[in-house]
Amino acid sequence: MIDPESAFSEVLMRRASGGRVAVALSGGLDSMVLLDVAAKFSVTQESLRLEAIHLHHGLRPNADGWVAHCQRECEKRG
């Protein structure tokens, strides 16, 4: 059985461009799991810089809340 974290870590290492990996972060469950795995991996790789990118389109009334949520979650993970 394939370990999803190990498999994802391998993908991150292959895709890291100039020691940098960006995660698209909506704030929903899927992107938060992706951020968690990437953050755990980045801790073990000193040369890897992890960035989370959230686009605020302002299309929904709670858009500001999603920005705040994403900021808090990123701060928790350093």
RAKA-V721252 format. One line per field, one symbol per residue. ss: DSSP state (~ for helix, > for strand, _ for the rest). phi: phi as a letter, one per 20 degrees, with the letter a starting at -180 (. if undefined). Layout:
ss->???
phi->???
This chain:
ss->___~~~~~~~~~~~~_>__>>>>>____~~~~~~~~~~~~~~~~____>>>>>_________~~~~~~~~~~~~~~__
phi->.eegfffffffgffegdmmccddfceofggfffgfgfffffffecgeeddcdcceeemecfegfffffgffffffgem
